[in-house]
Amino acid sequence: MKYYLLGRFQIISGDDESYFPSKSKISQMLGLLLVCSGTTVSVDTLIAELWGENVPRSSLTTLQTYVYHARKIFSTMVRGSNILATEPSGYSIRADAEEIDVKIFERRVGEARRFLDGGDPEKAIDRVDEALRLWRGPVLAGMKIGPVLEAHVTYVNELRFTANELEIEANQRLGRYQELVPKLRLLVAENPLNESLHAQLIRILHKCGRRAEALQAYQNLWRILDAELGVTPAPELRLLQQELLSA
């Protein structure tokens, strides 16, 4: 089995049969169980995810119905499967970490960090590339997300940002400044209020000998912060601008 959460939720059997859960609550339940694979998700946690603060009296019975239907889905894909297991305090998905794209992504980012810390930026870049290629769109795109699953989605998105930071650091160690410019421009466009990314773009442009573009990047940041937050760039960035002007 393969489980894809980095994009539209999809389950693929060993026979390449694809399944896109159509029932939103069942999708929510399976999504949470998959991001928590290897652990038991309590009944209370599942109910909190599915109904938030508006828990109906029939929540436990309805949850058991969702579990029943989910098991029917798995049984049609893998005969005699016991993928969705009942535990003493809740439920768990019995799946290998290599079957779930989120878990593979998390492991690849961890490997990239270890390679970078160990002085091997080339291998760190390879691992980051492997991790980022798993993304097919926003996490669990199009799915209703409850309060519990939202925390996990936020964590995965933060981990993606970390992966990009590792790639930037690795490329800088290798002196690949020109290659970083388009990557940083894209990240700045996706995270316009992140001053750290703007600072990195400005520094990299300066190292590439593109001082005018670096100054323009600073002006772009100034306009964004002024328009969105009514503030000016941090002192560190203002000092960076002075360095550029006096270079």
C-alpha positions as CSV (number, residue, x, y, z in Angstrom):
1,M,0.0,0.0,0.0
2,K,1.0,3.6,-0.6
3,Y,-0.5,6.6,1.2
4,Y,-0.2,10.1,-0.3
5,L,-0.9,13.1,1.9
6,L,1.4,15.7,0.4
7,G,-1.3,16.9,-2.0
8,R,-4.7,15.3,-2.5
9,F,-5.3,12.4,-0.2
10,Q,-4.8,9.1,-2.1
11,I,-4.4,5.5,-1.3
12,I,-2.9,3.1,-3.8
13,S,-2.9,-0.7,-3.4
14,G,-0.2,-3.1,-4.4
15,D,-2.1,-3.7,-7.6
16,D,-2.0,0.1,-8.4
17,E,-5.7,0.5,-7.6
18,S,-6.2,4.1,-6.6
19,Y,-8.8,5.2,-4.0
20,F,-9.7,8.8,-3.1
21,P,-11.9,8.8,0.0
22,S,-15.1,10.6,-0.9
23,K,-16.6,10.9,2.7
24,S,-14.9,13.9,4.3
25,K,-15.1,12.6,7.9
26,I,-13.6,9.2,6.9
27,S,-10.8,11.1,5.1
28,Q,-10.2,13.2,8.2
29,M,-10.0,10.1,10.4
30,L,-7.6,8.3,8.0
31,G,-5.5,11.4,7.5
32,L,-5.0,11.7,11.3
33,L,-4.3,8.0,11.8
34,L,-1.7,8.1,9.0
35,V,0.2,11.1,10.2
36,C,0.2,9.4,13.6
37,S,1.2,6.0,12.2
38,G,3.1,3.9,14.6
39,T,1.1,5.2,17.6
40,T,-2.5,4.8,18.8
41,V,-4.8,7.7,18.4
42,S,-7.3,7.8,21.2
43,V,-11.0,7.9,20.6
44,D,-11.2,11.3,22.3
45,T,-8.6,12.7,20.0
46,L,-10.4,11.4,16.9
47,I,-13.7,12.8,18.1
48,A,-12.0,16.2,18.8
49,E,-10.6,16.2,15.3
50,L,-13.9,15.3,13.6
51,W,-16.3,17.5,15.5
52,G,-14.2,20.1,17.4
53,E,-16.3,21.7,20.1
54,N,-19.6,20.7,18.6
55,V,-19.5,17.0,19.6
56,P,-22.9,15.2,19.0
57,R,-24.2,12.7,21.4
58,S,-23.9,10.0,18.8
59,S,-20.2,10.8,18.2
60,L,-18.8,7.5,19.5
61,T,-21.3,5.4,17.5
62,T,-20.7,7.5,14.4
63,L,-16.9,7.2,14.8
64,Q,-17.3,3.4,15.0
65,T,-19.4,3.6,11.7
66,Y,-16.6,5.5,10.0
67,V,-14.1,2.9,11.2
68,Y,-16.3,0.1,9.8
69,H,-16.5,1.8,6.4
70,A,-12.8,2.5,6.3
71,R,-12.2,-1.2,7.0
72,K,-14.4,-2.1,4.1
73,I,-12.4,0.2,1.9
74,F,-9.1,-1.5,2.9
75,S,-10.6,-5.0,2.6
76,T,-11.6,-4.4,-1.0
77,M,-8.0,-3.2,-1.7
78,V,-6.2,-5.9,0.3
79,R,-8.1,-9.1,1.0
80,G,-8.2,-10.1,4.7
81,S,-6.3,-6.9,5.7
82,N,-6.1,-5.7,9.3
83,I,-4.7,-2.3,8.4
84,L,-7.0,-0.3,10.7
85,A,-6.5,-1.9,14.1
86,T,-8.5,-1.4,17.3
87,E,-6.3,-0.7,20.3
88,P,-7.3,-0.6,24.0
89,S,-7.6,3.2,23.9
90,G,-8.4,3.9,20.3
91,Y,-7.2,3.0,16.8
92,S,-4.1,2.8,14.7
93,I,-3.0,2.3,11.1
94,R,-0.7,-0.6,10.6
95,A,1.6,0.7,7.8
96,D,5.3,0.8,7.2
97,A,6.8,4.3,7.3
98,E,8.1,3.8,3.8
99,E,4.4,3.5,2.6
100,I,3.5,7.0,3.8
101,D,4.9,10.0,1.9
102,V,4.8,12.3,5.0
103,K,6.9,9.9,6.9
104,I,9.4,9.5,4.1
105,F,9.6,13.3,3.8
106,E,10.2,13.6,7.5
107,R,13.0,11.0,7.4
108,R,14.7,12.5,4.3
109,V,14.8,16.0,6.0
110,G,16.4,14.4,9.1
111,E,19.0,12.7,6.9
112,A,19.7,16.0,5.2
113,R,20.3,17.7,8.5
114,R,22.7,15.0,9.6
115,F,24.7,15.1,6.4
116,L,25.0,18.9,6.6
117,D,26.0,18.7,10.3
118,G,28.5,16.1,9.3
119,G,30.2,18.3,6.7
120,D,28.7,16.7,3.6
121,P,26.5,19.4,1.9
122,E,26.3,17.5,-1.4
123,K,24.5,14.5,0.2
124,A,22.4,17.0,2.2
125,I,21.2,18.6,-1.0
126,D,20.4,15.2,-2.5
127,R,18.3,14.3,0.5
128,V,16.4,17.6,0.4
129,D,15.7,17.1,-3.3
130,E,14.3,13.7,-2.6
131,A,12.1,15.1,0.1
132,L,10.8,18.0,-1.9
133,R,10.0,15.9,-4.9
134,L,7.4,14.1,-2.8
135,W,5.2,17.2,-2.7
136,R,2.2,17.2,-5.1
137,G,0.5,20.2,-3.5
138,P,-0.7,21.5,-0.1
139,V,-0.9,18.9,2.6
140,L,-4.2,17.0,2.3
141,A,-5.4,19.4,-0.3
142,G,-9.1,19.8,-0.6
143,M,-9.8,18.0,2.7
144,K,-11.6,19.4,5.7
145,I,-9.1,19.8,8.5
146,G,-10.0,19.8,12.1
147,P,-8.1,21.2,15.1
148,V,-5.9,18.1,15.8
149,L,-5.0,17.5,12.1
150,E,-4.3,21.2,11.6
151,A,-1.4,21.0,14.1
152,H,0.1,18.1,12.2
153,V,-0.3,20.0,8.9
154,T,1.4,23.0,10.4
155,Y,4.3,20.9,11.5
156,V,4.8,19.3,8.1
157,N,4.7,22.8,6.4
158,E,7.3,24.0,8.9
159,L,9.4,21.0,8.1
160,R,9.2,21.9,4.4
161,F,10.5,25.3,5.3
162,T,13.3,23.7,7.2
163,A,14.2,21.6,4.2
164,N,14.5,24.7,2.1
165,E,16.7,26.3,4.7
166,L,19.0,23.3,4.7
167,E,19.3,23.3,1.0
168,I,20.1,27.0,1.0
169,E,22.8,26.5,3.7
170,A,24.3,23.5,1.8
171,N,24.5,25.5,-1.4
172,Q,26.1,28.4,0.3
173,R,28.8,26.1,1.8
174,L,29.5,24.9,-1.7
175,G,29.7,28.5,-3.0
176,R,26.7,28.0,-5.4
177,Y,25.4,31.5,-5.0
178,Q,24.0,32.0,-8.5
179,E,21.9,28.8,-8.2
180,L,20.4,30.1,-5.0
181,V,18.9,33.3,-6.5
182,P,15.9,31.8,-8.2
183,K,15.2,29.5,-5.2
184,L,15.3,32.4,-2.8
185,R,13.1,34.6,-5.1
186,L,10.5,31.9,-5.1
187,L,10.6,31.4,-1.3
188,V,10.4,35.2,-0.8
189,A,7.3,35.3,-3.0
190,E,5.7,32.5,-1.0
191,N,6.7,34.0,2.3
192,P,6.6,37.8,1.7
193,L,6.7,38.7,5.5
194,N,9.7,36.5,6.3
195,E,12.5,39.0,6.8
196,S,15.1,36.2,7.2
197,L,14.5,35.0,3.7
198,H,14.6,38.6,2.3
199,A,18.0,39.0,4.1
200,Q,19.4,35.9,2.6
201,L,18.3,36.9,-0.9
202,I,19.9,40.3,-0.5
203,R,23.1,38.8,0.8
204,I,23.3,36.2,-2.0
205,L,22.6,38.9,-4.7
206,H,25.4,41.0,-3.2
207,K,27.8,38.0,-3.2
208,C,26.9,37.4,-6.9
209,G,28.0,41.0,-7.7
210,R,24.4,42.1,-8.3
211,R,24.3,45.1,-5.9
212,A,21.6,47.0,-7.7
213,E,19.3,44.0,-7.5
214,A,20.2,43.5,-3.9
215,L,19.2,47.1,-3.1
216,Q,16.0,46.6,-5.1
217,A,15.2,43.5,-3.0
218,Y,15.6,45.6,0.1
219,Q,13.2,48.3,-1.3
220,N,10.7,45.6,-2.1
221,L,10.9,44.3,1.5
222,W,10.5,47.8,2.8
223,R,7.3,48.4,0.7
224,I,5.8,45.0,1.8
225,L,6.4,45.6,5.5
226,D,5.1,49.1,5.3
227,A,1.9,48.1,3.4
228,E,1.1,45.0,5.4
229,L,2.3,45.7,8.9
230,G,3.1,49.4,9.0
231,V,6.7,48.7,10.1
232,T,10.2,49.1,8.7
233,P,12.8,46.3,8.2
234,A,14.7,45.1,11.3
235,P,17.9,46.9,12.3
236,E,20.0,44.0,10.9
237,L,18.5,44.6,7.5
238,R,18.9,48.3,7.7
239,L,22.6,47.8,8.4
240,L,22.8,45.4,5.5
241,Q,21.4,48.2,3.3
242,Q,24.0,50.6,4.5
243,E,26.7,48.0,3.7
244,L,25.3,47.8,0.1
245,L,25.2,51.5,-0.3
246,S,28.8,52.0,0.9
247,A,30.2,49.0,-1.0
